[in-house]
């Protein structure tokens, strides 16, 4: 902060040498740009990129210009060179810079913080404590900037917007005073103790934010060795590879198992998926099967319901207790790519349906479980889409799993309309990022350059790495609500072929639907 304040004083001194009307126009422009960044921080990240490049260049020039008055001249020069290099990088590769804006800002803060600490340690004046505290705060803020890239974009945009507005207002005011012949005396420097207190508060804020970040990240699910397939995997789909007892949120009167099994991807390639099996305790004979297809939990590997704290709530499974009480067994797939390290077929029907059917096949191989051939498929939202597709492909893909019926709750059935309107509703951009990620990983013609606006690419990558049931998703919600443009490019072609191939048809099912 002190560096930024010195920058503004340096700029103010330089602006005193230009005509008053030029300074006034510059001030008005700064106020306008700053207000745009404040009100619509993501309106154009390209504008933010230009502003950051300009600000980094000015800060670099200012640091070098002030180095002659610094106790440790080489530190000031080094800080200036770092800022100038950052400015050059932002201008030289704007396409990459938009995606790495937060990383660049974070690295800049860390480097400047380290140099500030070194300079303060070697300084013999009474300002060394403030320098160490301020440098340490900068290091912590830099690390947080890299860890929370999309939030950092928002914070950087707002901070730059606020500082640009304040600088513009002061420039306009100075121009007015010059036009009226008013003598502006330089403000007195703040006492040393105020600088130390301010630096201490900055470090305290950084420490609190770091603690919050650590708590949030500690709550993230982690993929265990259970989900790693053995070195040799059978070629046949539906083969049970591994099982273990599972008791998280399992209702009374039921026994739970976690399973790992073979299946196939939408393109026919072999894959491995995981899931949960619940069976009623003390049932007299083979239990009818409800094959549950869960709703959206995310597209990252860690978003498997069997990994999450509340595995059944995460996928919006209703009436679990009634399922067990009725004497039915529940077979709930995680789908390929959730838990296992393969692309997740989000709203890609063949991949979802095969995971559902092969989970039933694998569950039958549990030694302590007796399942009947009577199976019904039940799904919600994404799972409703999967359930409809399961009804369509069951007879050809898994004739050994005869279906008694299909129940699809709020299914994602009209994918063309869904894709066209998802990111026009509040928070819908998060689900749009899931759709894009799933289709990008399965269709080679779906690329970031073809379908996403440059400003949205980094945000989409961040959102796709978070699960809906985890605290981190609030960062995604916050940043998505600040968007005022769709994440998809206006000029991108409509993904009609892929969407048409994955849109379910209730009439295509051979089972009651």
VENNORVEN-V248805 format. One record per pair of residues at least 24 apart in sequence whose ideal C-beta (glycine too) atoms are under 7 Angstrom apart, sorted by sequence separation. I is the first residue (numbers start at 1). J is the second residue. D is the distance in Angstrom with one decimal. If there is no record, write none. Layout:
i:I j:J d:D
i:I j:J d:D
This chain:
i:59 j:83 d:4.5
i:60 j:84 d:3.6
i:238 j:262 d:6.5
i:254 j:278 d:4.7
i:255 j:279 d:5.4
i:384 j:408 d:3.8
i:387 j:411 d:6.9
i:436 j:460 d:6.1
i:83 j:108 d:6.9
i:113 j:138 d:3.0
i:114 j:139 d:6.4
i:237 j:262 d:5.3
i:238 j:263 d:6.9
i:254 j:279 d:6.5
i:292 j:317 d:6.0
i:384 j:409 d:5.4
i:388 j:413 d:6.6
i:82 j:108 d:6.4
i:112 j:138 d:5.7
i:113 j:139 d:3.8
i:236 j:262 d:6.7
i:237 j:263 d:5.0
i:254 j:280 d:5.9
i:255 j:281 d:5.7
i:333 j:359 d:4.0
i:375 j:401 d:5.8
i:377 j:403 d:6.1
i:384 j:410 d:5.7
i:385 j:411 d:5.1
i:56 j:83 d:4.8
i:57 j:84 d:6.3
i:60 j:87 d:6.4
i:237 j:264 d:5.1
i:253 j:280 d:6.2
i:254 j:281 d:6.4
i:305 j:332 d:6.8
i:375 j:402 d:6.9
i:376 j:403 d:6.8
i:384 j:411 d:2.7
i:385 j:412 d:4.2
i:433 j:460 d:4.3
i:437 j:464 d:4.3
i:460 j:487 d:6.0
i:234 j:262 d:5.8
i:250 j:278 d:6.3
i:253 j:281 d:5.6
i:306 j:334 d:5.5
i:331 j:359 d:5.1
i:375 j:403 d:5.6
i:376 j:404 d:4.9
i:384 j:412 d:6.5
i:385 j:413 d:6.6
i:82 j:111 d:5.1
i:109 j:138 d:4.9
i:110 j:139 d:5.3
i:113 j:142 d:6.2
i:233 j:262 d:6.0
i:276 j:305 d:7.0
i:305 j:334 d:5.9
i:331 j:360 d:5.2
i:373 j:402 d:6.0
i:375 j:404 d:6.4
i:376 j:405 d:5.0
i:377 j:406 d:4.8
i:378 j:407 d:4.6
i:379 j:408 d:5.8
i:380 j:409 d:4.2
i:381 j:410 d:5.5
i:56 j:86 d:4.6
i:57 j:87 d:3.9
i:82 j:112 d:6.6
i:246 j:276 d:5.9
i:274 j:304 d:6.1
i:276 j:306 d:5.1
i:304 j:334 d:3.9
i:356 j:386 d:5.9
i:374 j:404 d:5.4
i:379 j:409 d:6.9
i:380 j:410 d:6.1
i:382 j:412 d:6.0
i:433 j:463 d:4.2
i:434 j:464 d:6.4
i:56 j:87 d:3.9
i:229 j:260 d:6.8
i:241 j:272 d:6.9
i:275 j:306 d:6.6
i:376 j:407 d:6.8
i:381 j:412 d:6.3
i:433 j:464 d:5.0
i:456 j:487 d:3.9
i:109 j:141 d:5.2
i:110 j:142 d:3.5
i:226 j:258 d:6.7
i:274 j:306 d:5.7
i:307 j:339 d:6.0
i:331 j:363 d:4.6
i:453 j:485 d:6.8
i:79 j:112 d:5.6
i:109 j:142 d:3.3
i:110 j:143 d:6.6
i:227 j:260 d:6.6
i:290 j:323 d:5.8
i:306 j:339 d:6.1
i:352 j:385 d:6.8
i:353 j:386 d:6.0
i:357 j:390 d:6.2
i:430 j:463 d:5.1
i:53 j:87 d:4.9
i:56 j:90 d:6.7
i:226 j:260 d:6.6
i:304 j:338 d:3.9
i:352 j:386 d:3.6
i:356 j:390 d:4.8
i:453 j:487 d:6.3
i:107 j:142 d:6.7
i:235 j:270 d:6.5
i:276 j:311 d:6.2
i:303 j:338 d:5.3
i:304 j:339 d:3.4
i:347 j:382 d:6.2
i:452 j:487 d:5.9
i:79 j:115 d:5.5
i:106 j:142 d:4.4
i:109 j:145 d:6.2
i:301 j:337 d:6.8
i:346 j:382 d:6.9
i:349 j:385 d:6.6
i:353 j:389 d:4.0
i:452 j:488 d:6.5
i:453 j:489 d:5.1
i:53 j:90 d:4.0
i:78 j:115 d:5.6
i:106 j:143 d:6.8
i:301 j:338 d:6.7
i:352 j:389 d:6.0
i:353 j:390 d:4.2
i:357 j:394 d:6.1
i:361 j:398 d:6.7
i:451 j:488 d:5.8
i:452 j:489 d:6.2
i:52 j:90 d:6.0
i:53 j:91 d:5.1
i:290 j:328 d:5.2
i:292 j:330 d:5.7
i:294 j:332 d:6.4
i:301 j:339 d:6.7
i:347 j:385 d:5.7
i:451 j:489 d:6.2
i:106 j:145 d:3.3
i:233 j:272 d:6.6
i:292 j:331 d:6.9
i:350 j:389 d:6.8
i:75 j:115 d:5.3
i:105 j:145 d:5.3
i:106 j:146 d:3.9
i:287 j:327 d:6.0
i:288 j:328 d:5.1
i:289 j:329 d:5.1
i:290 j:330 d:5.3
i:291 j:331 d:5.1
i:292 j:332 d:4.2
i:293 j:333 d:6.9
i:301 j:341 d:5.6
i:349 j:389 d:3.3
i:353 j:393 d:4.9
i:357 j:397 d:6.2
i:361 j:401 d:6.4
i:49 j:90 d:5.9
i:287 j:328 d:5.9
i:297 j:338 d:6.9
i:357 j:398 d:4.1
i:360 j:401 d:5.2
i:451 j:492 d:4.5
i:287 j:329 d:4.1
i:289 j:331 d:5.7
i:329 j:371 d:5.6
i:450 j:492 d:5.7
i:75 j:118 d:6.6
i:102 j:145 d:5.4
i:103 j:146 d:5.5
i:229 j:272 d:4.5
i:350 j:393 d:6.6
i:354 j:397 d:6.2
i:75 j:119 d:4.0
i:102 j:146 d:6.6
i:280 j:324 d:5.4
i:283 j:327 d:5.4
i:357 j:401 d:5.2
i:49 j:94 d:6.0
i:299 j:344 d:4.8
i:103 j:149 d:6.9
i:106 j:152 d:6.8
i:278 j:324 d:6.6
i:430 j:476 d:5.2
i:11 j:58 d:6.6
i:72 j:119 d:4.6
i:102 j:149 d:3.9
i:105 j:152 d:6.2
i:227 j:274 d:5.7
i:280 j:327 d:5.1
i:299 j:346 d:5.2
i:49 j:97 d:5.9
i:258 j:306 d:5.4
i:49 j:98 d:6.1
i:446 j:495 d:6.4
i:72 j:122 d:6.1
i:102 j:152 d:3.8
i:279 j:329 d:4.6
i:427 j:477 d:5.8
i:430 j:480 d:5.4
i:7 j:58 d:6.5
i:72 j:123 d:6.9
i:102 j:153 d:5.7
i:105 j:156 d:5.6
i:278 j:329 d:6.5
i:429 j:480 d:4.3
i:7 j:59 d:5.1
i:10 j:62 d:4.3
i:49 j:101 d:6.8
i:71 j:123 d:5.6
i:101 j:153 d:6.0
i:277 j:329 d:6.9
i:278 j:330 d:4.2
i:446 j:498 d:6.6
i:45 j:98 d:5.6
i:427 j:480 d:5.6
i:71 j:125 d:7.0
i:277 j:331 d:5.4
i:427 j:481 d:6.7
i:429 j:483 d:5.8
i:433 j:487 d:6.7
i:7 j:62 d:4.6
i:10 j:65 d:6.3
i:426 j:481 d:6.0
i:432 j:487 d:5.5
i:443 j:498 d:4.9
i:3 j:59 d:7.0
i:6 j:62 d:6.7
i:10 j:66 d:6.4
i:275 j:331 d:6.7
i:276 j:332 d:4.6
i:439 j:495 d:6.5
i:275 j:332 d:5.6
i:275 j:333 d:4.2
i:429 j:487 d:5.3
i:275 j:334 d:5.3
i:293 j:352 d:6.8
i:439 j:498 d:5.7
i:6 j:66 d:6.2
i:273 j:333 d:6.0
i:274 j:334 d:4.6
i:249 j:310 d:5.6
i:273 j:334 d:6.1
i:137 j:199 d:6.8
i:249 j:311 d:5.9
i:273 j:335 d:6.3
i:424 j:486 d:6.4
i:248 j:311 d:5.9
i:249 j:312 d:5.7
i:273 j:336 d:4.7
i:293 j:356 d:5.3
i:423 j:486 d:4.6
i:316 j:380 d:4.9
i:423 j:487 d:5.2
i:127 j:192 d:6.2
i:130 j:195 d:4.5
i:134 j:199 d:4.1
i:137 j:202 d:4.0
i:141 j:206 d:5.4
i:144 j:209 d:5.8
i:148 j:213 d:7.0
i:271 j:336 d:4.7
i:274 j:339 d:4.1
i:291 j:356 d:5.3
i:316 j:381 d:6.6
i:347 j:412 d:5.7
i:423 j:488 d:6.7
i:126 j:192 d:5.5
i:130 j:196 d:4.3
i:133 j:199 d:3.7
i:137 j:203 d:4.2
i:140 j:206 d:3.7
i:144 j:210 d:6.3
i:147 j:213 d:6.2
i:274 j:340 d:6.1
i:129 j:196 d:5.4
i:133 j:200 d:5.3
i:136 j:203 d:5.5
i:140 j:207 d:6.8
i:273 j:340 d:5.9
i:127 j:195 d:6.8
i:134 j:202 d:6.2
i:272 j:340 d:4.9
i:291 j:359 d:6.8
i:315 j:383 d:6.7
i:347 j:415 d:6.3
i:130 j:199 d:4.4
i:137 j:206 d:4.5
i:144 j:213 d:6.0
i:251 j:320 d:5.9
i:291 j:360 d:5.3
i:133 j:203 d:4.9
i:140 j:210 d:5.5
i:251 j:321 d:5.1
i:254 j:324 d:4.5
i:253 j:324 d:5.5
i:265 j:336 d:6.2
i:271 j:342 d:5.5
i:289 j:360 d:6.0
i:251 j:324 d:5.3
i:263 j:336 d:6.3
i:419 j:495 d:6.5
i:223 j:301 d:5.8
i:223 j:302 d:6.1
i:266 j:345 d:5.5
i:222 j:302 d:6.8
i:265 j:345 d:6.9
i:419 j:499 d:6.0
i:221 j:302 d:4.7
i:220 j:302 d:6.5
i:266 j:348 d:5.2
i:273 j:355 d:4.8
i:289 j:371 d:5.4
i:287 j:370 d:6.6
i:289 j:372 d:6.9
i:416 j:499 d:5.2
i:223 j:307 d:6.8
i:266 j:350 d:4.0
i:275 j:359 d:4.5
i:286 j:370 d:4.5
i:287 j:371 d:5.9
i:288 j:372 d:5.3
i:291 j:375 d:5.8
i:293 j:377 d:6.7
i:415 j:499 d:4.6
i:266 j:351 d:3.8
i:273 j:358 d:7.0
i:285 j:370 d:6.9
i:286 j:371 d:5.7
i:287 j:372 d:6.3
i:289 j:374 d:6.8
i:295 j:380 d:4.5
i:296 j:381 d:5.7
i:221 j:307 d:4.1
i:265 j:351 d:5.4
i:273 j:359 d:7.0
i:277 j:363 d:4.7
i:286 j:372 d:3.8
i:288 j:374 d:4.4
i:289 j:375 d:4.3
i:290 j:376 d:5.6
i:291 j:377 d:4.7
i:292 j:378 d:5.6
i:293 j:379 d:3.2
i:295 j:381 d:3.7
i:296 j:382 d:4.5
i:221 j:308 d:5.7
i:291 j:378 d:7.0
i:292 j:379 d:6.9
i:295 j:382 d:5.3
i:415 j:502 d:6.1
i:416 j:503 d:6.9
i:290 j:378 d:5.5
i:295 j:383 d:5.1
i:346 j:434 d:5.2
i:347 j:435 d:6.0
i:415 j:503 d:4.7
i:277 j:366 d:6.5
i:294 j:383 d:4.9
i:346 j:435 d:6.4
i:264 j:354 d:5.3
i:279 j:369 d:5.2
i:293 j:383 d:3.4
i:348 j:438 d:6.0
i:263 j:354 d:5.2
i:346 j:437 d:6.8
i:347 j:438 d:6.2
i:413 j:504 d:5.8
i:263 j:355 d:5.3
i:277 j:369 d:6.6
i:346 j:438 d:3.1
i:293 j:386 d:3.8
i:345 j:438 d:6.1
i:411 j:504 d:7.0
i:293 j:387 d:5.0
i:344 j:438 d:6.1
i:348 j:442 d:5.6
i:263 j:358 d:3.9
i:262 j:358 d:6.8
i:261 j:358 d:5.9
i:293 j:390 d:6.9
i:345 j:442 d:6.3
i:261 j:359 d:6.5
i:343 j:441 d:3.5
i:343 j:442 d:6.2
i:261 j:362 d:3.4
i:259 j:362 d:5.5
i:406 j:509 d:5.9
i:259 j:363 d:6.5
i:55 j:160 d:6.7
i:406 j:511 d:5.4
i:405 j:511 d:5.5
i:406 j:512 d:7.0
i:405 j:512 d:4.1
i:406 j:513 d:4.6
i:45 j:153 d:7.0
i:52 j:160 d:6.6
i:403 j:511 d:4.5
i:3 j:112 d:7.0
i:48 j:157 d:5.2
i:51 j:160 d:5.6
i:257 j:366 d:6.1
i:48 j:160 d:6.8
i:227 j:339 d:4.7
i:392 j:504 d:6.5
i:41 j:154 d:5.5
i:51 j:164 d:6.8
i:227 j:340 d:5.4
i:392 j:505 d:6.8
i:42 j:157 d:6.9
i:389 j:504 d:5.0
i:395 j:510 d:5.3
i:41 j:157 d:3.4
i:223 j:339 d:6.6
i:388 j:504 d:3.5
i:392 j:508 d:4.5
i:41 j:158 d:5.6
i:237 j:354 d:6.9
i:392 j:509 d:5.4
i:388 j:506 d:6.1
i:391 j:509 d:3.3
i:385 j:504 d:5.9
i:37 j:157 d:5.0
i:38 j:158 d:6.2
i:41 j:161 d:6.7
i:238 j:358 d:4.1
i:391 j:511 d:5.0
i:237 j:358 d:4.9
i:388 j:509 d:6.8
i:240 j:362 d:4.3
i:391 j:513 d:5.8
i:37 j:160 d:5.9
i:38 j:161 d:3.8
i:238 j:361 d:2.9
i:239 j:362 d:6.7
i:243 j:366 d:6.0
i:37 j:161 d:3.1
i:38 j:162 d:6.3
i:238 j:362 d:5.6
i:240 j:365 d:4.1
i:240 j:366 d:6.9
i:34 j:161 d:4.6
i:37 j:164 d:6.8
i:38 j:165 d:6.7
i:34 j:162 d:6.9
i:34 j:164 d:3.3
i:35 j:165 d:6.1
i:33 j:164 d:5.7
i:34 j:165 d:3.5
i:2 j:134 d:6.2
i:30 j:164 d:5.1
i:31 j:165 d:5.4
i:34 j:168 d:6.0
i:296 j:431 d:6.7
i:299 j:434 d:4.8
i:298 j:434 d:6.9
i:30 j:167 d:5.6
i:31 j:168 d:3.7
i:30 j:168 d:3.0
i:31 j:169 d:6.2
i:296 j:434 d:6.7
i:299 j:437 d:5.0
i:299 j:438 d:5.9
i:28 j:168 d:6.8
i:27 j:168 d:4.5
i:30 j:171 d:6.5
i:27 j:169 d:7.0
i:27 j:171 d:3.3
i:28 j:172 d:6.3
i:26 j:171 d:6.0
i:27 j:172 d:3.6
i:23 j:171 d:5.6
i:24 j:172 d:5.6
i:27 j:175 d:6.3
i:23 j:174 d:6.7
i:24 j:175 d:3.7
i:23 j:175 d:4.4
i:349 j:502 d:4.9
i:348 j:502 d:5.0
i:20 j:175 d:4.7
i:314 j:469 d:4.3
i:347 j:502 d:6.2
i:349 j:504 d:5.7
i:15 j:171 d:6.2
i:20 j:178 d:4.6
i:4 j:163 d:6.9
i:8 j:167 d:5.8
i:20 j:179 d:5.3
i:308 j:467 d:6.9
i:310 j:469 d:6.9
i:308 j:469 d:5.1
i:12 j:174 d:6.8
i:300 j:464 d:6.6
i:303 j:467 d:3.9
i:299 j:464 d:5.4
i:300 j:465 d:5.2
i:302 j:467 d:6.2
i:300 j:466 d:6.8
i:300 j:467 d:6.2
i:298 j:466 d:6.4
i:298 j:467 d:3.8
i:297 j:467 d:5.8
i:298 j:468 d:5.5
i:297 j:468 d:5.7
i:296 j:468 d:6.4
i:297 j:469 d:6.2
i:266 j:442 d:6.1
i:2 j:195 d:7.0
i:1 j:202 d:6.6
i:220 j:470 d:6.1
i:219 j:470 d:6.4
i:219 j:471 d:5.7
i:216 j:471 d:4.8
i:216 j:472 d:5.8
i:150 j:458 d:6.8
i:149 j:458 d:6.2
i:150 j:459 d:5.0
i:150 j:462 d:4.1
i:149 j:462 d:5.4
i:151 j:475 d:5.1
i:150 j:475 d:6.5
i:154 j:479 d:5.5
i:148 j:475 d:6.2
i:151 j:479 d:6.4
i:154 j:482 d:6.0
i:150 j:479 d:4.6
i:98 j:454 d:5.3
i:98 j:455 d:6.2
i:99 j:457 d:5.6
i:95 j:454 d:6.4
i:98 j:457 d:7.0
i:99 j:458 d:4.4
i:98 j:458 d:6.5
i:46 j:455 d:6.7
i:45 j:455 d:3.8
i:44 j:455 d:6.7
i:42 j:455 d:6.7
i:42 j:482 d:5.2
i:41 j:482 d:5.8
i:42 j:483 d:5.2
i:43 j:484 d:5.9
i:40 j:484 d:5.6
